Amino acid sequence: MKVINTRFLILLILVLISFTTWADNWPVGSGGQPSRHSLSTESGPEAANLVWQNGVSSVIAQQAVIDGNIVAMSRITNINNVLHGSSIVAQNLETGDTLWTKDLPVDFPSTDWRNRVSAINNGVVYATRSGNTNYSYMFALDATDGTILWQSDGLVNESSTESCAFASNGDLIVGNFDNIIRINHTDGTTVWQTDRSCPTSNGQEVSVFGNKGYFWEPSPSGPVVSVIDLETGNKLYSSEALSAGLIQQLGLMIGSDGIIFAPRSMNNPTTDFLFALEDNGGGFTVLWSTPIGYIPFSTGGIGPDGSIYTYSPNGEVMRLDPSDGSVLNTSENIFTSTGASPRMAIDANGYVFVTNGEFSTGKLFSFNPDLTTRWTENITNVNIGGPAIGQNGTMVVCGVGTNVRAYEGSYSLLAGFSVDNTEVCAENMVQFNDQSNGNITSWEWTFDGGEPATSALPDPVVYYAGPGTYDVSLIVSDGTNTDSLTTEDYISVLELPEVGFDPITDDICEGDPPYELFEGTPEGGIYSGPGVDNGFFYPDLAGVGIHNLSYYYVNPEGCGDTAFQEIQVMICDGIADNAKFSKFRIFPNPATDVVTIHGSASLSGKLEIEIFAATMAKVCSTKISVEKNIEFNLAIPLNKISPGICFIKLQMNGETFAVKKLVVASQKH
């Protein structure tokens, strides 16, 4: 059993928190995940051991994508036959068997490009004939048999080395040369489309973090990083120009903490730097920059410890300190020429896998986290053919001919979990998220101090009633093996404040001035309820009756609680204006069967008579027309009014003129 103290778990949570949806797969071609950080939660190959080596013959290697037990890529059999010399290919990840091939429809014969895979997700392959600055449709193909599920309403023109990303619900986020489009993943309809500019082709793709998308745009002083709201499609703001020039042919990658890493690369030592930017919600802050080499169409990566991996001006892989960009380690030189397109994948152990993107000298490197070499393989014409890490750590690299390779992963079962916030107030719920590695079939959670105390769900919700610090344990199984993780003092539950609301002892009458509330404790809270505004109770706003008020107080630790109290607005006995309404009397009083109201008014109009019970509930109302200075008599039956004290209220033209107390006696039988 592993026991980890909370302070050592913080980094692990930061690394894993973004990966719940995408674990075990390589859905996005460039960068593997929507944030394009090239980090997998699987354990990749320990050695260059092949599971299989075969595939549809190709003269150019393209990037593979992986979803579950299916790996998909495009294979180009005839470079001279643009429309029908390529196909989308799906293979079984375990065996290498070809499951199906697909030649996409040609909708624009004069401009359509070769078949090309953009991404794969949740059993769907996304492919297009864009790739040569041309616009074409995106197609959704059933990953099991290649059936076309839909053709997009909108057009895309991703470059040939790029891929789409995904919003949290699976919608496609596609970076085009002059717009960004969100495509509904269920039917291909356009959710929104927003204009953008692009420095150059192959600098179009969008990297996703949370509910934002990050991408390159040009400016007079050089490329900038811009951000778009993925819900609305609204462009939000842009960074300063990061360096001079125009050419930009590789995308952004984003860490688990939201830091954006922007590689400026145009084969010029005065402009080629990796920039680290922080999104502060209204703009960007440049944290640091480090010189890099010329690496068009490439991908970098972020290790499980947060280390940044990119490429030096001298042709090495570099490991950078994420806090300041300083160089921690460098690898052996991986290039024999300038301008190659290396691709990277990093596994859960921090092992770094890099293809150098070269042709006759194409090569796959496996490095330790400190970039010392573990092993290498020659892969002729590897181009942008990988690597991609899928389930059980199987890693696929594409070469030319039939040389599609699957390397055996070092599968490991590893228990792990995370929450959005380890510190909560008492009487609150906590959402736990399983972050375990492996083909998990069962979960056994134990929650000290929580309700429920145990759970077999993958992502349970737990209620914590009282303050304290509580351990959390998880045992996972893949049906054969088990692994467990206990984190001591993982959940901190803060105490709620003691909030009181003393009774309101003053008599509150209809028509009274505002009453300042002071009965809540501790001071500094907020009063709410009918007739309450800014700490005052307004009787006329609330109206006659009993009202429930609340007092909410938040302590310095950020925990709040609420107390409640009743307040009653009464109809108080009296005559408001004798000059306008006189000779008002009720008889008999007490009354049993009928009460008579007698009086006269100094003006004509509609007279409204209302009878209220002692609880201020209205039990009877009627209206009559009265003439100025003409006496009236009105008999009101009391057979439906319960015995007890009542109030009779007279109103004319919205103004209360008189209130009298009436005693309703029990009727004789």
C-alpha positions in Angstrom: 0.0 0.0 0.0 1.2 3.5 -0.8 0.7 6.2 1.7 1.2 9.8 0.4 1.1 12.9 2.6 -1.0 15.7 1.1 1.9 18.1 0.5 3.5 15.6 -1.9 0.3 15.1 -3.8 -0.1 18.6 -5.0 2.1 18.3 -8.1 0.5 15.0 -9.0 -3.0 16.6 -8.9 -1.9 19.5 -11.0 -0.5 17.2 -13.7 -3.5 14.8 -13.8 -6.4 17.2 -13.3 -6.7 18.0 -17.0 -6.5 14.4 -18.2 -9.6 12.7 -17.0 -11.5 12.7 -20.3 -8.5 11.9 -22.5 -6.6 9.3 -20.4 -5.2 6.2 -22.2 -5.8 7.6 -25.7 -4.1 9.8 -28.2 -7.1 11.6 -29.7 -5.3 14.6 -31.2 -2.7 14.2 -33.9 -0.3 16.9 -33.0 0.4 16.9 -29.2 -1.9 14.0 -28.4 -4.4 15.9 -26.2 -6.5 19.1 -26.7 -3.8 21.1 -24.8 -1.1 19.5 -27.1 1.3 18.8 -24.2 2.2 15.3 -25.6 1.9 13.7 -22.1 0.2 10.3 -21.7 -1.0 8.8 -18.4 0.1 5.4 -19.8 3.5 3.8 -19.3 5.2 3.6 -22.6 7.8 1.1 -23.9 10.7 0.0 -21.7 12.5 -1.3 -24.7 12.2 -1.4 -28.5 10.0 -4.5 -28.4 7.5 -4.7 -31.2 4.0 -5.9 -30.7 3.4 -5.8 -34.5 4.9 -4.2 -37.6 2.7 -3.9 -40.7 0.2 -1.6 -42.5 -1.0 -0.3 -45.7 1.9 0.8 -47.9 2.7 4.5 -48.0 5.3 6.7 -49.6 4.9 9.5 -46.9 4.5 8.9 -43.1 1.7 10.7 -41.4 0.7 11.0 -37.7 -1.4 8.3 -36.0 -4.2 8.8 -33.5 -5.5 6.3 -31.0 -8.9 5.6 -29.4 -9.2 2.5 -27.3 -8.2 -0.5 -29.4 -8.2 1.4 -32.7 -5.3 3.3 -34.3 -6.0 5.4 -37.3 -3.8 7.3 -39.8 -3.7 8.3 -43.5 -1.5 6.3 -45.9 -0.4 7.8 -49.2 0.1 5.0 -51.8 0.5 7.2 -54.9 1.8 10.8 -54.4 0.9 11.7 -58.0 -2.8 10.8 -57.6 -3.9 13.5 -55.3 -7.6 12.6 -55.2 -7.4 8.8 -55.0 -3.9 7.9 -54.1 -4.4 7.9 -50.4 -6.8 6.4 -47.8 -7.9 6.6 -44.2 -6.8 3.4 -42.5 -7.8 1.9 -39.2 -5.9 -0.9 -37.5 -6.3 -3.0 -34.4 -4.0 -1.6 -31.7 -3.3 -5.1 -30.2 -2.8 -7.1 -33.4 -2.1 -4.6 -36.2 -4.9 -6.1 -38.3 -6.3 -3.6 -40.9 -10.0 -3.1 -39.9 -11.0 -0.9 -42.8 -9.8 1.7 -45.3 -11.7 4.7 -46.6 -11.4 7.0 -49.6 -13.4 10.2 -48.7 -15.9 11.7 -51.1 -14.5 14.3 -53.5 -16.7 17.4 -53.2 -14.3 19.9 -54.8 -12.5 18.1 -57.6 -10.3 21.1 -58.6 -9.1 21.8 -55.0 -9.6 18.8 -52.8 -6.4 17.3 -51.3 -5.5 13.9 -50.1 -7.3 11.9 -47.5 -6.1 13.0 -44.1 -6.9 12.1 -40.5 -7.3 15.0 -38.1 -8.3 13.3 -34.8 -10.2 10.4 -33.2 -12.5 10.5 -30.1 -15.1 8.3 -28.5 -15.3 5.8 -31.4 -15.3 8.4 -34.2 -12.5 9.2 -36.7 -12.4 12.8 -37.9 -11.0 13.1 -41.4 -10.9 15.7 -44.2 -9.5 16.5 -47.7 -8.2 19.9 -46.6 -4.5 20.2 -46.1 -3.1 22.2 -49.1 -4.5 25.7 -48.1 -7.8 24.4 -49.6 -11.2 24.4 -47.9 -13.1 21.1 -47.7 -15.5 19.3 -45.4 -14.8 17.4 -42.2 -16.1 13.9 -42.1 -17.0 11.8 -39.0 -16.3 8.1 -39.6 -17.4 5.2 -37.4 -14.1 3.9 -36.0 -15.3 0.3 -36.1 -16.1 0.1 -39.9 -15.4 3.5 -41.5 -19.0 4.3 -42.2 -19.6 8.0 -42.7 -21.7 9.3 -39.8 -21.9 12.9 -41.0 -20.3 15.6 -43.2 -19.8 19.0 -41.6 -22.0 21.9 -42.6 -19.0 24.2 -42.5 -15.7 24.0 -44.3 -12.2 23.5 -42.9 -8.7 24.1 -44.3 -6.4 22.7 -41.7 -2.9 22.3 -43.0 -1.5 18.9 -43.7 0.5 18.7 -40.5 -2.2 19.9 -38.2 -5.2 18.5 -36.3 -8.3 19.7 -34.6 -8.8 19.8 -30.8 -11.9 19.1 -28.7 -14.1 21.1 -26.4 -15.0 19.4 -23.1 -18.2 17.9 -24.5 -16.4 16.5 -27.6 -17.2 19.2 -30.1 -14.4 19.8 -32.7 -12.4 23.0 -32.4 -10.8 23.5 -35.9 -8.3 26.2 -36.6 -8.6 27.5 -40.2 -6.4 30.1 -41.9 -9.0 32.8 -41.7 -11.5 31.5 -39.1 -12.0 29.2 -36.1 -15.0 26.9 -36.2 -16.7 24.8 -33.5 -18.4 21.7 -35.0 -21.1 19.8 -33.2 -19.6 16.3 -32.7 -23.0 14.6 -32.9 -24.2 15.9 -36.3 -21.5 18.1 -37.9 -23.5 21.3 -37.6 -21.7 24.6 -37.0 -22.0 25.8 -33.4 -20.1 29.0 -34.2 -17.5 30.4 -36.6 -15.3 33.3 -35.7 -13.0 35.2 -38.1 -9.3 35.2 -37.3 -6.0 35.9 -39.1 -3.1 33.6 -39.3 0.6 34.3 -39.6 1.2 31.4 -42.2 -0.2 28.0 -43.1 0.7 25.3 -40.6 0.3 27.8 -37.8 -3.5 27.6 -37.6 -4.4 25.0 -35.0 -6.0 25.8 -31.7 -4.9 24.5 -28.3 -7.6 24.0 -25.7 -7.5 24.5 -22.0 -10.7 24.6 -20.0 -13.2 26.7 -21.8 -10.7 28.7 -23.8 -8.8 28.1 -27.0 -5.4 29.6 -27.7 -3.9 30.3 -31.2 -1.5 32.4 -33.2 -2.4 35.6 -35.0 -0.1 38.0 -36.9 0.6 41.6 -35.9 2.8 44.4 -37.4 5.4 43.6 -34.8 5.2 39.8 -35.1 3.0 36.9 -34.1 0.8 37.2 -31.0 -1.1 34.6 -28.9 -4.9 35.2 -28.9 -7.6 33.5 -26.9 -11.2 32.6 -27.8 -14.2 31.7 -25.5 -15.2 28.2 -26.6 -18.8 28.6 -25.5 -19.6 31.8 -27.4 -16.8 32.0 -30.0 -15.9 35.5 -28.9 -12.3 36.5 -29.3 -11.2 37.8 -25.9 -7.7 39.4 -26.0 -4.2 38.9 -27.4 -0.6 39.0 -26.1 2.1 41.4 -27.1 4.1 40.5 -30.2 6.5 37.8 -29.0 9.2 38.3 -31.6 9.5 40.0 -35.0 8.7 38.3 -38.3 5.8 36.5 -39.9 6.5 32.8 -40.4 4.9 30.6 -37.7 4.5 26.9 -38.5 4.0 25.1 -35.2 1.3 25.4 -32.5 1.1 26.1 -28.8 1.1 23.7 -25.9 -0.5 24.3 -22.5 0.5 22.9 -19.1 -1.9 21.5 -16.5 -1.7 24.8 -14.6 -2.8 26.8 -17.7 0.6 28.2 -18.6 0.9 28.6 -22.4 4.1 27.7 -24.1 4.5 29.5 -27.4 7.4 28.3 -29.7 8.5 31.0 -32.2 10.5 29.3 -34.9 11.4 30.7 -38.3 15.1 29.8 -38.7 16.3 33.1 -37.2 18.3 33.1 -34.0 17.0 36.7 -33.2 13.4 35.5 -33.2 13.4 31.8 -32.3 12.4 31.5 -28.7 10.0 29.4 -26.6 7.9 31.9 -24.6 6.0 31.0 -21.4 2.8 33.1 -21.0 0.3 33.3 -18.1 -3.4 34.1 -18.9 -4.5 36.5 -16.2 -8.1 36.7 -17.3 -7.8 39.9 -19.2 -4.5 39.6 -21.0 -1.2 37.8 -20.9 2.0 38.1 -18.9 5.2 36.8 -20.5 7.0 34.8 -17.7 10.2 33.9 -19.6 11.7 33.0 -22.9 14.5 30.6 -24.0 16.2 30.2 -27.4 15.1 27.2 -29.5 16.0 25.8 -32.9 14.1 25.8 -36.2 11.5 23.0 -35.9 8.6 23.6 -38.2 5.6 21.2 -38.0 7.0 19.7 -34.7 5.6 19.1 -31.3 7.2 19.5 -27.9 6.0 18.2 -24.5 5.5 18.6 -20.8 6.7 15.9 -18.4 4.7 14.6 -15.4 6.9 16.7 -13.1 6.1 19.8 -15.1 9.4 19.9 -17.0 9.2 21.5 -20.5 10.7 19.6 -23.4 11.6 21.4 -26.7 14.6 21.6 -29.1 17.8 23.5 -28.8 19.4 25.6 -31.6 22.1 22.9 -31.7 19.8 20.1 -32.6 19.3 18.6 -29.1 16.2 17.9 -27.1 16.1 20.3 -24.1 14.6 19.9 -20.7 13.6 23.3 -19.2 12.7 24.4 -15.7 9.1 25.5 -15.9 9.6 28.3 -13.4 12.2 30.3 -15.3 13.0 28.5 -18.6 16.5 27.6 -17.6 18.1 24.6 -19.3 18.2 21.6 -17.0 19.4 18.9 -19.4 20.1 18.3 -23.1 20.1 15.1 -25.1 22.5 13.9 -27.8 22.1 15.6 -31.1 19.0 14.1 -32.9 19.3 15.9 -36.3 21.6 15.6 -39.3 20.0 18.6 -41.1 18.1 21.8 -40.3 14.4 22.2 -40.6 13.3 18.6 -39.7 9.9 18.1 -37.9 10.4 16.2 -34.7 7.4 14.8 -32.9 7.3 13.9 -29.2 5.4 11.7 -26.7 6.0 11.5 -22.9 4.7 8.7 -20.8 3.6 8.5 -17.1 7.1 7.7 -16.0 8.5 10.8 -17.6 10.2 8.8 -20.4 10.5 11.0 -23.6 10.0 9.5 -27.0 11.0 11.6 -30.1 11.0 10.9 -33.8 13.5 13.3 -35.5 11.3 13.9 -38.6 14.0 13.1 -41.0 13.8 11.0 -44.1 16.8 8.7 -45.0 18.2 9.4 -41.5 14.8 9.1 -39.7 15.1 7.9 -36.2 13.2 7.2 -33.0 14.8 8.1 -29.7 13.8 7.0 -26.2 15.2 9.2 -23.4 15.1 9.2 -19.6 13.5 12.3 -18.0 17.0 13.8 -17.8 17.5 13.1 -21.5 20.1 10.5 -21.2 19.5 8.0 -24.0 17.7 4.7 -23.3 17.4 3.2 -26.8 17.1 4.2 -30.4 15.5 2.8 -33.6 16.1 3.7 -37.2 12.8 4.5 -39.0 13.4 5.6 -42.6 11.3 8.6 -43.8 9.6 8.9 -40.4 8.6 12.5 -41.3 5.7 13.4 -38.9 4.8 9.8 -38.3 4.7 9.8 -34.6 5.0 8.7 -31.8 1.5 8.2 -30.3 0.9 6.4 -27.0 -2.4 4.4 -26.5 -3.9 2.1 -24.0 -1.6 -0.2 -22.0 1.3 2.0 -23.1 1.4 0.7 -26.7 3.2 3.3 -28.8 2.6 3.6 -32.6 5.1 5.2 -35.0 4.5 5.4 -38.7 7.2 5.0 -41.4 6.9 4.4 -45.1 6.2 1.2 -47.0 4.3 -1.1 -44.7 6.4 0.1 -41.8 3.8 1.0 -39.2 5.2 -0.1 -35.8 3.5 -0.8 -32.5 5.9 -0.9 -29.5 5.0 -2.9 -26.4 4.1 -0.6 -23.5 4.9 -1.3 -19.9 1.4 -1.6 -18.6 1.0 -0.7 -14.9 -2.0 -0.5 -12.6 -1.8 2.6 -10.6 -4.4 4.1 -8.2 -4.9 7.8 -8.3 -7.6 10.4 -7.7 -8.2 14.1 -7.5 -10.7 16.7 -6.4 -11.3 20.3 -7.5 -10.7 21.6 -4.0 -9.2 19.7 -1.0 -10.4 22.4 1.4 -14.2 22.8 1.9 -16.6 24.2 4.5 -18.6 21.8 6.7 -21.9 20.6 5.3 -20.7 20.6 1.7 -20.2 18.0 -1.1 -16.9 17.0 -2.6 -16.7 15.5 -6.2 -14.0 12.9 -6.3 -12.5 11.9 -9.7 -10.7 8.7 -10.4 -7.3 9.3 -12.0 -6.1 5.7 -11.9 -4.0 4.3 -14.7 -4.9 0.9 -16.2 -8.0 -0.9 -17.4 -9.9 -0.4 -14.2 -12.9 -2.7 -13.6 -13.7 -1.9 -9.9 -13.2 0.8 -7.3 -13.2 0.6 -3.5 -13.2 4.1 -1.9 -13.0 4.8 1.8 -13.9 8.3 3.1 -12.9 9.1 6.6 -15.5 11.5 8.0 -17.6 11.4 4.8 -21.1 10.3 3.8 -21.1 7.7 2.3 -18.2 6.2 4.1 -17.5 3.9 1.2 -18.3 3.8 -2.5 -17.8 1.5 -5.5 -18.4 4.3 -8.1 -15.5 5.6 -10.2 -16.3 9.3 -9.4 -18.3 9.5 -6.2 -19.8 12.6 -4.5 -19.2 12.7 -0.8 -20.8 14.9 1.9 -18.7 16.2 4.8 -20.8 17.3 7.8 -18.3 18.3 10.4 -14.9 20.1 10.6 -11.6 18.2 10.6 -9.0 16.7 8.3 -9.8 13.4 6.7 -8.0 10.6 5.0 -9.1 9.2 1.6 -8.3 5.7 0.3 -8.9 4.0 -3.1 -8.3 0.4 -4.1 -8.6 -0.3 -7.9 -8.6 -3.5 -9.8 -8.3 -4.6 -13.4 -9.8 -8.0 -12.6 -6.5 -9.6 -12.0 -4.3 -7.1 -10.1 -5.1 -4.5 -7.5 -3.4 -1.2 -6.4 -4.2 1.1 -3.6 -3.6 4.7 -2.6 -4.2 6.3 0.8 -3.7 10.0 1.2 -3.6 11.2 4.7 -5.3 14.5 5.7 -6.4 14.9 2.1 -9.7 16.7 2.8 -9.7 19.7 5.1 -13.2 20.6 6.3 -13.5 24.0 7.9 -15.9 24.9 10.7 -19.1 26.9 10.0 -19.6 30.1 12.0 -22.2 30.1 14.7 -24.9 32.4 13.3 -27.9 33.7 15.2 -30.9 35.8 14.5 -32.7 37.0 17.7 -36.5 37.5 17.8 -37.8 40.9 16.6 -39.6 42.2 19.6 -40.9 45.5 18.3 -44.5 45.7 17.0 -44.4 46.3 13.3 -47.5 47.9 11.9 -48.6 48.4 8.3 -47.6 51.9 7.3 -44.7 52.1 9.8 -41.4 53.6 8.6 -38.5 51.2 7.7 -37.1 49.2 10.6 -33.4 48.7 10.9 -32.5 45.1 11.5 -29.8 44.5 14.1 -30.7 41.1 15.6 -28.2 39.0 13.5 -24.9 37.8 15.0 -22.0 38.0 14.4 -22.2 41.5 12.9 -21.3 42.0 9.2 -23.8 39.6 7.6 -26.5 40.1 5.1 -30.3 40.2 5.7 -32.7 38.8 3.1 -36.4 38.2 2.7 -39.6 40.0 1.8 -39.4 43.7 2.3 -35.7 43.7 3.1 -33.3 46.1 1.4 -29.8 47.0 2.6 -30.4 46.0 6.2 -33.8 47.6 6.6 -37.2 46.0 6.7 -40.0 47.9 4.9 -43.4 46.9 6.2 -45.4 48.2 3.3 -43.1 46.3 0.8 -43.6 43.1 2.7 -47.3 43.6 3.3 -49.6 42.4 6.2 -48.7 38.9 7.5 -45.9 36.8 8.9 -42.7 36.8 6.9 -39.5 34.7 7.1 -36.3 36.6 7.1 -32.7 35.2 6.9 -29.3 36.4 8.1 -26.2 35.1 6.3 -22.7 35.5 7.7 -19.3 34.5 6.2 -16.3 34.1 8.5 -12.8 35.1 7.6 -12.1 31.5 6.4 -14.7 31.8 3.8 -17.4 29.6 5.4 -20.9 30.9 5.8 -24.1 29.8 7.5 -27.7 31.2 7.7 -30.1 31.8 10.6 -33.8 32.5 10.2 -36.4 34.6 12.0 -40.1 35.6 11.6 -41.4 39.1 11.5 -45.1 40.0 11.6 -46.7 43.1 10.0 -49.9 43.8 11.8 -53.0 45.9 11.0 -52.9 48.2 14.0 -56.2 49.6 15.5 -56.9 53.3 14.7 -58.3 55.8 12.2 -55.8 57.3 9.8 -57.7 60.5 8.8 -60.9 61.5 10.6 -61.3 64.5 8.2 -61.9 62.2 5.2 -63.7 59.4 6.9 -65.9 59.8 10.0 -68.7 58.3 12.0 -67.2 54.9 11.5 -68.4 52.2 13.9 -69.1 48.5 13.9 -71.8 46.8 15.8 -72.5 44.5 17.5 -69.0 43.9 18.9 -68.6 41.1 19.9 -70.7 39.7 17.0 -71.9 36.2 16.2 -73.9 35.9 12.9 -73.6 39.4 11.3 -71.6 42.5 11.9 -72.8 45.9 10.6 -70.4 48.6 9.4 -71.7 52.2 9.6 -70.1 55.4 8.5 -69.7 58.2 6.0 -66.9 59.6 3.8 -65.9 63.1 2.8 -65.4 62.0 -0.8 -67.0 59.6 -3.3 -65.5 56.4 -4.5 -65.1 52.6 -4.1 -64.8 51.6 -0.4 -63.0 48.3 0.2 -63.6 46.5 3.4 -61.2 43.7 4.4 -61.4 41.4 7.5 -58.2 39.8 8.8 -57.7 37.1 11.4 -55.3 37.5 14.3 -52.6 35.8 12.1 -53.1 38.6 9.6 -54.6 36.2 7.1 -57.3 37.8 5.0 -60.6 36.0 5.6 -63.1 38.3 3.9 -63.2 41.3 1.5 -65.9 43.2 -0.3 -66.3 46.6 -2.1 -69.1 49.1 -2.2 -69.7 52.5 -3.8 -70.2 55.4 -1.4 -71.3 59.0 -2.0 -69.7 62.0 -0.4 -71.1 62.7 3.0 -73.9 60.0 2.6 -74.1 57.6 5.4 -74.0 53.9 4.6 -74.7 50.6 6.4 -73.1 47.3 5.3 -74.0 44.0 6.9 -71.4 41.3 6.6 -72.2 37.6 7.4 -69.7 36.0 9.8 -70.7 32.3 9.3 -67.5 31.5 7.5 -65.2 33.3 10.0 -63.8 31.4 12.9 -64.4 32.8 16.4 -61.6 35.0 17.8 -60.1 38.4 17.4 -60.3 40.0 13.9 -59.4 43.3 12.4 -61.7 45.3 10.0 -59.8 47.6 7.6 -61.4 50.3 5.4 -59.5 51.5 2.3 -60.5 54.0 -0.4 -58.5 54.9 -3.4 -55.6 52.8 -2.1 -55.4 54.6 1.2 -56.3 53.1 4.6 -58.7 55.2 6.5 -59.7 53.1 9.5 -58.9 49.9 11.3 -61.1 48.5 14.1 -60.8 45.4 16.2 -63.8 42.9 16.0 -64.4 40.0 18.3 -66.3 37.2 16.6 -68.1 35.1 19.2 -69.2 31.5 18.9 -72.6 31.1 17.3 -75.4 29.7 19.4 -77.0 26.5 18.3 
